[in-house]
């Protein structure tokens, strides 16, 4: 029941973040222009500042609507979703981030149902005419409905959420959000939390004040940097050996997924990232910190670039504060850990702990990956490395796996995808243990799914390669 609930939450979160993540570049572009040319920016320019409002008001919500529609029903759905979104944009006086995230998928779903109803009832030669006019008619109806009826509702929702966030900030409650956010990150809900909840609200706040602290609730990676650095110094076995690489990738690359599994090695250490993030948010509130746009990925470099004029020191210090406090707390628990290195190594590289295995009692466990699903001999050409959004940890994992495959003489197509958009023509899926249940629901029927617990564990990648070799005809 718990795993099923987690899979449903991950699916919903993945759907929301799937609309935002592909458009992070647009948010960053808007943030850079805002940081540079706003009246309070680094290089104030009244003419260039004219780009700021239209980009935020029209471009970004339309991109959300287009992407959401595309995810539901391809390009036809994307067009329907975009048409539906423009109605709520024009009909509202606030930024329609939420409107785009709802109207995009809704418009696509409606045209999809219309197409299904018309399927088989259109005379030959009239297909293009019917396709164009059905989309046009449905789009017009959605546009007018969005303008007249739906936009006031979304505007009210946005205003209520904004008031709620301002209440949290004014009453110093927001810094305690990590109590819920950090455990969600460990469950790989980081993108859903950041881009599905905080980013839409942060954009609205940044449009009014030039920056938003909400961008730094989940995306300030200093707390996880502190945890993995503590494992570099006080960890044991494979966790200590792999931690330096994870620290570099997390701090510079901003891929938090490489750090989350370390908290599972010794669960009490999660208190470090929680307390570090709380302290940083108090600092940001006191010093009026915040970012001009989404800090994605959560790299220290992205944080620096997205810091507004006069707040660079404040933001960087917030990262450092989170890291130091997290490091001290995690180090305290790791130093008190009396387990021997051999036990730690079993936790780090015993593949049978993180993969589906049905060994007989007493049978010796080997560091070999096991695949769930249909594992009979098959032709393998395409492998999908899947994570929540398909852009961060999966991209890194796909690159590392491809390197190991090439070393083994296997030159296969390895792509990185969202766990919620696994292609139908894929032959094998590789995903993190925390996303296994979601992968089972989303992967094509009968496709083997191989788990990986630590993205940087070379033994796991080698075991996956061996499993793929065993499955190949």
C-alpha positions as CSV (number, residue, x, y, z in Angstrom):
1,X,0.0,0.0,0.0
2,X,2.8,2.4,1.0
3,X,4.8,1.8,-2.2
4,X,1.6,2.2,-4.3
5,X,0.9,5.5,-2.6
6,X,4.4,6.6,-3.2
7,X,4.2,5.7,-6.9
8,X,1.0,7.7,-7.3
9,X,2.6,10.7,-5.6
10,X,5.7,10.4,-7.8
11,X,3.5,10.1,-10.9
12,X,1.5,13.3,-10.1
13,X,4.7,15.1,-9.1
14,X,6.4,13.9,-12.3
15,X,3.5,15.1,-14.4
16,X,3.7,18.6,-12.9
17,X,7.5,18.8,-13.0
18,X,7.4,17.4,-16.6
19,X,5.7,20.7,-17.7
20,X,8.3,22.9,-15.9
21,X,11.6,21.1,-16.3
22,X,11.8,21.3,-20.1
23,X,11.2,25.1,-19.8
24,X,13.7,25.9,-17.1
25,X,15.9,27.4,-19.8
26,X,13.2,30.0,-20.5
27,X,12.8,30.8,-16.8
28,X,16.6,31.2,-16.5
29,X,16.6,33.5,-19.6
30,X,13.9,35.6,-18.1
31,X,15.8,35.6,-14.8
32,X,19.0,36.8,-16.4
33,X,17.3,39.6,-18.3
34,X,15.5,40.6,-15.1
35,X,18.7,40.6,-13.0
36,X,20.6,42.6,-15.6
37,X,18.1,45.2,-16.9
38,X,15.5,45.7,-14.2
39,X,15.5,49.2,-12.5
40,X,17.3,47.6,-9.5
41,X,19.5,45.3,-11.7
42,X,23.2,45.2,-12.5
43,X,22.8,47.2,-15.7
44,X,19.4,49.1,-15.5
45,X,18.1,49.7,-19.0
46,X,14.5,51.0,-19.5
47,X,14.3,49.8,-23.1
48,X,15.5,46.3,-22.5
49,X,13.5,46.0,-19.4
50,X,10.4,46.0,-21.6
51,X,11.2,42.3,-22.3
52,X,10.6,41.3,-18.7
53,X,6.8,41.6,-18.3
54,X,5.7,40.1,-21.7
55,X,8.0,37.2,-21.2
56,X,6.6,36.4,-17.8
57,X,3.0,37.1,-18.7
58,X,2.8,35.4,-22.1
59,X,5.8,33.3,-23.0
60,X,6.3,31.2,-19.9
61,X,2.7,30.2,-19.2
62,X,2.3,29.4,-22.9
63,X,5.3,27.2,-22.8
64,X,3.9,25.4,-19.8
65,X,0.6,25.0,-21.6
66,X,2.3,23.7,-24.8
67,X,4.5,21.3,-22.9
68,X,1.6,20.0,-20.8
69,X,-0.5,19.5,-23.8
70,X,2.3,17.7,-25.7
71,X,2.9,15.3,-22.8
72,X,-0.8,14.4,-22.9
73,X,-1.4,14.1,-26.7
74,X,1.7,15.0,-28.7
75,X,1.9,18.1,-30.9
76,X,-1.9,18.2,-31.6
77,X,-2.4,18.2,-27.9
78,X,0.3,20.9,-27.5
79,X,-1.5,23.2,-29.9
80,X,-4.9,22.6,-28.2
81,X,-3.2,23.3,-24.8
82,X,-1.6,26.5,-25.9
83,X,-4.9,27.8,-27.4
84,X,-6.6,27.0,-24.1
85,X,-3.9,28.7,-22.1
86,X,-4.0,32.0,-23.9
87,X,-7.6,32.5,-22.8
88,X,-6.7,32.4,-19.1
89,X,-3.7,34.6,-19.7
90,X,-5.6,37.4,-21.3
91,X,-8.5,37.0,-18.9
92,X,-6.4,37.3,-15.8
93,X,-4.5,40.1,-14.1
94,X,-1.9,37.8,-12.5
95,X,0.7,35.6,-14.0
96,X,-1.0,32.4,-15.2
97,X,1.6,29.8,-14.3
98,X,-1.0,27.6,-12.7
99,X,-3.4,28.3,-15.5
100,X,-0.9,27.0,-18.1
101,X,-0.2,23.9,-16.0
102,X,-3.9,23.1,-15.9
103,X,-5.3,24.4,-19.2
104,X,-2.5,22.8,-21.3
105,X,-3.2,19.2,-20.3
106,X,-7.0,19.8,-20.1
107,X,-7.1,21.2,-23.7
108,X,-5.0,18.3,-24.9
109,X,-7.2,15.8,-23.1
110,X,-10.4,17.2,-24.6
111,X,-9.2,17.2,-28.2
112,X,-7.9,13.6,-27.6
113,X,-11.4,12.5,-26.6
114,X,-12.9,14.3,-29.6
115,X,-10.5,12.6,-31.9
116,X,-11.4,9.2,-30.4
117,X,-15.1,9.9,-30.9
118,X,-14.5,10.9,-34.5
119,X,-12.2,7.9,-35.3
120,X,-13.8,5.7,-38.0
121,X,-16.6,8.2,-38.7
122,X,-14.7,10.5,-41.1
123,X,-15.1,9.9,-44.8
124,X,-11.8,9.4,-46.8
125,X,-10.4,12.7,-48.2
126,X,-11.9,14.8,-45.4
127,X,-9.5,13.8,-42.6
128,X,-7.4,17.1,-42.8
129,X,-10.5,19.2,-42.9
130,X,-12.1,17.5,-39.9
131,X,-8.8,17.5,-38.0
132,X,-8.2,21.2,-38.5
133,X,-11.8,22.3,-37.8
134,X,-12.3,20.1,-34.8
135,X,-9.1,21.5,-33.3
136,X,-10.2,25.1,-34.2
137,X,-13.7,24.7,-32.8
138,X,-12.6,23.1,-29.6
139,X,-9.7,25.6,-29.3
140,X,-12.1,28.5,-29.7
141,X,-14.5,27.1,-27.1
142,X,-11.6,26.5,-24.6
143,X,-10.2,30.0,-25.3
144,X,-13.5,31.7,-24.6
145,X,-14.2,29.5,-21.6
146,X,-10.8,30.3,-20.2
147,X,-11.2,34.0,-20.7
148,X,-14.7,34.3,-19.4
149,X,-15.0,31.7,-16.6
150,X,-11.8,29.8,-15.8
151,X,-9.3,32.7,-15.5
152,X,-11.1,34.3,-12.6
153,X,-11.0,31.0,-10.7
154,X,-7.3,30.5,-11.4
155,X,-6.6,34.1,-10.5
156,X,-8.4,33.6,-7.1
157,X,-6.4,30.4,-6.5
158,X,-3.1,32.2,-7.3
159,X,-4.0,35.1,-5.0
160,X,-4.9,32.7,-2.2
161,X,-1.7,30.8,-2.6
162,X,0.3,34.0,-2.7
163,X,-1.5,35.3,0.5
164,X,-0.7,31.9,2.1
165,X,3.0,32.1,1.2
166,X,3.2,35.7,2.4
167,X,1.6,34.6,5.7
168,X,4.3,31.9,6.1
169,X,7.0,34.4,5.4
170,X,5.6,37.2,7.7
171,X,5.1,34.8,10.6
172,X,8.5,33.1,10.2
173,X,7.0,29.7,9.4
174,X,8.4,29.2,6.0
175,X,11.9,28.1,7.3
176,X,10.3,25.0,8.8
177,X,9.2,23.8,5.4
178,X,12.3,21.5,5.1
179,X,10.7,19.2,7.7
180,X,8.5,18.1,4.9
181,X,10.6,19.0,1.9
182,X,13.8,17.0,2.8
183,X,12.1,13.7,3.3
184,X,10.3,14.3,0.0
185,X,13.7,14.8,-1.7
186,X,14.9,11.4,-0.4
187,X,11.8,9.9,-2.0
188,X,12.9,11.5,-5.3
189,X,10.1,14.0,-5.2
190,X,12.5,16.9,-5.4
191,X,11.5,18.1,-8.9
192,X,7.8,17.8,-8.1
193,X,8.2,19.8,-4.9
194,X,10.4,22.5,-6.5
195,X,8.9,22.9,-9.9
196,X,5.4,21.7,-9.2
197,X,4.9,23.9,-6.1
198,X,7.5,26.5,-5.3
199,X,8.5,27.7,-8.8
200,X,5.0,28.8,-10.0
201,X,4.6,30.7,-6.7
202,X,8.1,32.1,-6.8
203,X,7.7,33.5,-10.3
204,X,4.7,35.5,-9.2
205,X,6.6,36.8,-6.2
206,X,9.7,37.6,-8.2
207,X,7.6,39.5,-10.7
208,X,6.5,41.9,-7.9
209,X,9.7,42.2,-5.9
210,X,12.5,41.2,-8.3
211,X,13.4,38.1,-6.4
212,X,11.9,35.3,-4.3
213,X,13.0,33.2,-1.4
214,X,10.7,30.4,-2.6
215,X,13.3,29.6,-5.3
216,X,15.7,28.6,-2.4
217,X,13.4,26.4,-0.3
218,X,14.2,23.2,-2.2
219,X,16.9,24.3,-4.6
220,X,19.5,25.5,-2.1
221,X,21.7,22.4,-2.2
222,X,24.0,23.4,0.6
223,X,22.3,21.0,3.1
224,X,22.9,18.0,0.9
225,X,26.5,19.1,0.1
226,X,27.1,19.1,3.9
227,X,25.8,15.6,4.2
228,X,27.9,14.1,1.4
229,X,31.0,16.0,2.5
230,X,30.5,14.5,6.0
231,X,30.5,11.0,4.4
232,X,33.7,11.9,2.6
233,X,35.4,12.4,6.0
234,X,33.5,10.1,8.4
235,X,31.8,7.6,6.2
236,X,32.8,3.9,5.9
237,X,33.4,1.4,3.2
238,X,32.0,2.2,-0.2
239,X,30.0,5.2,1.0
240,X,33.2,7.0,1.9
241,X,34.9,6.0,-1.3
242,X,32.1,7.2,-3.6
243,X,31.2,10.3,-1.6
244,X,33.9,12.6,-3.1
245,X,32.7,12.0,-6.6
246,X,29.1,12.6,-5.4
247,X,30.1,15.8,-3.7
248,X,31.7,17.2,-6.9
249,X,28.7,16.3,-9.0
250,X,26.3,17.7,-6.5
251,X,28.0,21.0,-5.7
252,X,29.2,21.8,-9.2
253,X,26.6,19.9,-11.3
254,X,23.7,20.5,-9.1
255,X,22.4,16.9,-9.4
256,X,20.9,16.3,-5.9
257,X,19.9,12.7,-6.7
258,X,23.5,11.5,-6.2
259,X,23.4,12.7,-2.6
260,X,20.0,11.5,-1.4
261,X,20.9,7.8,-1.2
262,X,23.5,8.5,1.4
263,X,20.8,9.5,3.9
264,X,19.4,6.0,3.5
265,X,22.7,4.4,4.6
266,X,22.2,5.9,8.0
267,X,18.6,7.3,8.2
268,X,19.2,9.4,11.3
269,X,21.6,11.6,9.2
270,X,18.6,13.1,7.4
271,X,18.4,15.5,10.4
272,X,21.5,17.2,9.0
273,X,20.0,18.4,5.7
274,X,16.7,19.3,7.5
275,X,18.4,21.5,10.1
276,X,20.9,22.9,7.6
277,X,18.0,24.0,5.3
278,X,16.0,25.5,8.2
279,X,19.0,27.6,9.3
280,X,19.6,28.8,5.7
281,X,16.0,29.8,5.3
282,X,16.1,31.8,8.5
283,X,19.2,33.5,7.2
284,X,17.5,34.3,3.9
285,X,14.5,35.8,5.7
286,X,16.6,37.9,8.0
287,X,19.0,39.1,5.2
288,X,16.2,39.4,2.6
289,X,17.8,36.8,0.3
290,X,16.3,35.2,-2.7
291,X,16.8,34.4,-6.4
292,X,15.5,36.1,-9.5
293,X,14.6,32.8,-11.2
294,X,14.7,29.1,-10.8
295,X,18.0,27.7,-9.4
296,X,18.0,24.6,-11.6
297,X,20.0,22.5,-11.3
298,X,20.7,23.2,-7.7
299,X,24.4,24.0,-8.4
300,X,26.4,26.6,-6.5
301,X,27.1,28.1,-10.0
302,X,23.4,28.4,-10.8
303,X,22.8,30.0,-7.4
304,X,25.5,32.6,-8.1
305,X,24.1,33.4,-11.6
306,X,20.5,33.7,-10.3
307,X,21.4,36.0,-7.4
308,X,20.1,39.5,-7.8
309,X,22.2,42.6,-7.4
310,X,23.4,43.1,-3.8
311,X,22.3,39.6,-2.7
312,X,25.2,37.5,-4.0
313,X,26.9,37.3,-0.6
314,X,23.6,36.6,1.2
315,X,22.8,33.7,-1.1
316,X,26.2,32.2,-1.1
317,X,26.4,32.4,2.7
318,X,23.0,30.7,2.9
319,X,24.5,27.8,0.9
320,X,27.5,27.7,3.2
321,X,25.4,27.9,6.4
322,X,23.3,25.0,5.2
323,X,26.4,23.0,4.3
324,X,28.2,23.6,7.6
325,X,25.3,22.8,9.9
326,X,24.4,19.7,7.9
327,X,28.0,18.6,7.9
328,X,28.4,19.0,11.7
329,X,25.1,17.1,12.5
330,X,25.8,14.3,10.0
331,X,29.4,14.0,11.2
332,X,28.2,13.7,14.8
333,X,26.0,10.7,13.9
334,X,28.5,9.1,11.6
335,X,31.2,9.2,14.3
336,X,28.8,7.5,16.8
337,X,28.1,4.8,14.2
338,X,29.8,1.6,15.6
339,X,29.1,-0.6,12.6
340,X,32.2,-2.1,11.0
341,X,33.3,-1.3,7.4
342,X,32.4,-4.7,6.1
343,X,28.7,-4.2,7.0
344,X,28.8,-0.8,5.3
345,X,30.3,-2.3,2.2
346,X,27.5,-4.8,2.0
347,X,25.1,-1.9,2.1
348,X,27.1,-0.1,-0.5
349,X,27.6,-2.8,-3.2
350,X,25.5,-5.9,-2.4
351,X,23.3,-5.6,-5.5
352,X,20.8,-8.1,-4.2
353,X,19.7,-5.6,-1.6
354,X,18.6,-3.1,-4.2
355,X,17.2,-5.3,-6.9
356,X,14.4,-7.8,-7.1
357,X,15.8,-11.2,-6.1
358,X,14.3,-14.6,-5.3
359,X,17.3,-16.4,-4.0
360,X,16.7,-19.6,-2.0
361,X,17.3,-19.4,1.8
362,X,21.0,-19.7,2.5
363,X,22.0,-19.1,-1.1
364,X,25.0,-16.9,-1.4
365,X,24.2,-13.4,-2.7
366,X,26.4,-12.0,-5.5
367,X,27.0,-8.4,-6.5
368,X,25.0,-9.0,-9.7
369,X,22.0,-7.0,-10.9
370,X,18.6,-8.7,-11.1
371,X,15.9,-7.5,-13.4
372,X,12.2,-7.5,-12.7
373,X,9.9,-8.2,-15.6
374,X,10.5,-10.6,-18.5
375,X,14.1,-11.6,-18.4
376,X,14.1,-14.2,-21.1
377,X,16.7,-14.0,-23.9
378,X,15.9,-11.0,-26.2
379,X,17.3,-8.7,-28.7
380,X,18.5,-5.5,-27.0
381,X,19.2,-2.3,-28.9
382,X,17.7,0.5,-26.8
383,X,18.2,1.1,-23.1
384,X,16.4,3.8,-21.2
385,X,17.9,5.2,-18.0
386,X,14.9,6.8,-16.3
387,X,14.6,9.3,-13.5
388,X,11.8,11.6,-12.3
389,X,12.3,14.4,-14.8
390,X,14.6,12.6,-17.3
391,X,17.2,15.4,-17.3
392,X,19.5,15.2,-14.3
393,X,20.5,12.0,-12.6
394,X,19.3,9.9,-15.6
395,X,21.5,11.9,-18.0
396,X,24.5,11.2,-15.8
397,X,23.6,7.6,-15.2
398,X,23.0,7.0,-19.0
399,X,26.5,8.4,-19.7
400,X,28.2,6.2,-17.1
401,X,26.3,3.1,-18.2
402,X,27.1,3.7,-21.8
403,X,30.8,4.0,-20.9
404,X,30.7,0.6,-19.1
405,X,28.8,-1.0,-22.0
406,X,31.4,0.3,-24.5
407,X,34.2,-1.1,-22.4
408,X,32.4,-4.5,-22.5
409,X,32.1,-4.3,-26.3
410,X,28.4,-3.5,-26.3
411,X,27.6,-0.4,-28.4
412,X,23.9,0.1,-27.6
413,X,21.6,3.1,-27.7
414,X,21.4,4.4,-24.1
415,X,19.0,7.4,-23.6
416,X,17.9,9.3,-20.5
417,X,14.1,9.7,-20.1
418,X,11.4,10.7,-17.6
419,X,10.1,7.7,-15.7
420,X,6.6,8.9,-16.8
421,X,7.5,9.0,-20.5
422,X,9.3,5.7,-21.2
423,X,9.2,5.0,-25.0
424,X,7.3,2.0,-26.3
425,X,10.2,0.8,-28.4
426,X,12.6,0.5,-25.4
427,X,14.2,-2.9,-24.7
428,X,15.5,-2.4,-21.1
429,X,14.8,0.2,-18.4
430,X,17.3,1.1,-15.7
431,X,16.0,3.2,-12.8
432,X,16.7,4.1,-9.2
433,X,15.3,1.8,-6.5
434,X,13.0,4.6,-5.2
435,X,11.4,4.8,-8.6
436,X,10.9,1.1,-9.2
437,X,7.2,1.0,-8.5
438,X,6.6,3.9,-10.8
439,X,8.7,2.3,-13.5
440,X,6.7,-0.9,-13.3
441,X,3.5,1.1,-13.9
442,X,4.9,3.2,-16.7
443,X,7.2,0.8,-18.6
444,X,5.8,-1.2,-21.6
445,X,4.5,-4.6,-20.5
446,X,7.1,-7.3,-20.3
447,X,10.1,-5.0,-20.5
448,X,12.9,-5.9,-17.9
449,X,13.5,-3.2,-15.3
450,X,17.0,-3.1,-13.6
451,X,17.4,-1.2,-10.4
452,X,20.3,0.9,-9.3
453,X,20.8,2.4,-5.8
454,X,23.9,4.5,-6.1
455,X,24.4,6.4,-9.4
456,X,28.2,6.6,-8.8
457,X,28.7,3.0,-7.8
458,X,30.9,1.4,-10.6
459,X,30.1,-2.1,-9.3
460,X,26.4,-1.5,-9.9
461,X,27.0,-0.3,-13.4
462,X,29.2,-3.3,-14.1
463,X,26.6,-5.6,-12.7
464,X,24.0,-4.0,-14.9
465,X,26.2,-4.5,-18.0
466,X,26.6,-8.2,-17.0
467,X,22.8,-8.6,-16.6
468,X,22.2,-7.0,-20.0
469,X,24.8,-9.4,-21.6
470,X,23.0,-12.3,-20.0
471,X,19.7,-11.2,-21.4
472,X,20.9,-10.6,-24.9
473,X,20.4,-13.3,-27.6
